[in-house]
Amino acid sequence: MNHLTKEKEMEKVEFKIPYTKFGIIFADKDGDNLVITGVSKDYSKKNIWDLVYKGYNLWKYQNDFAIYQQDKKFIGLGVDRKDNLVEVNFSKRPNRHVIKAEKPEGAYWSTHDIATYNEHHILLKAHKVIKRTQEEARIRAEKLLRKHAHENRAVCGACERYIERWDEGNRNGVIYDHGFKQVGFRAGTCIGARYQPWEKSPEGKIVYIKQLQSQKDHLLNNKPDEKLLAKLLDKVEKFVAFKRQLEELKKEHKEAYEEDVRYFDRNQNRFIAWLHFNKDIKITALSPVYYLDTLHVWDKTTVNQLFTVWQRMIDTLTDIINKQQTKVDNWEEQLTAKEKVAQS
Ligand SMILES: [Zn+2]
């Protein structure tokens, strides 16, 4: 067996040793040989600690930081309050007092629930645990596959969730209408609806990329400038005036309104409707002003702040477009859950 095929056989595994503080263990498994590659006490697996850092060995770790040891020297490595990775040289063997006193300024580091890395202990139990973890994962995946098959669900090319297929009439198994929400973007019907699922065609993803691209083009053609800022500030002024008017009307009609409407039913819309029907006063509700659904605009907002948000949005879009395009470039036809179950 040559080196290349051996590398192919290497399997990445993730597991937890029950009733211990170790958290999630990451390892490369090659037959019976197990090499631990990292550990994490972070539920979202954002901070995964290597076993060796700058020649120091992992000693203890927590969610936000890890301590590495080399003879009598100790290094702390972890995130500060701004989520930057920072390094600390401890003056002596760090007990909880030393950690508290010498942690980076503004870091949350605490010794609560800290784990001591123990390779021997982990390896002793690992194989049994991995076997059980994989068996559980297999059963979960099998159950989910049968559920998706039974409900005739397939992957939406745009949002990549399992959505029902539309088999009636001449719909030919396209994806049903469903909602879509992505951070920073407007919610609505997913553009992948009414296209073939991802297993059968990349068409849903291709229209999704087109949609993202047109959003990006629109942004590129609307770079924030003084003119845009003036427009937004004008809206802010109108919103402030609306709020002021509402407050004045509330004061003026407080008694009558509170007599008519129960406490739990009182809110802005209700008050405006009440004004209309009872006092014949018509005012239109205005909303606070946001730029690109992200930046709350107020009278001190600058063009520079708009620009930063604009740039970040373009970067995000570019990143999503590239990732989606890579998937389209590597697309291959697959079986749907229903087809897989029918075959087995
Ligand atoms: Zn979708």
Boltz pocket constraint, residues with backbone or C-beta under 6 A from the ligand:
constraints:
  - pocket:
      binder: B
      contacts: [[A, 156], [A, 157], [A, 158], [A, 159], [A, 160], [A, 161], [A, 178], [A, 179], [A, 180], [A, 190], [A, 191], [A, 192], [A, 193]]
      max_distance: 6.0
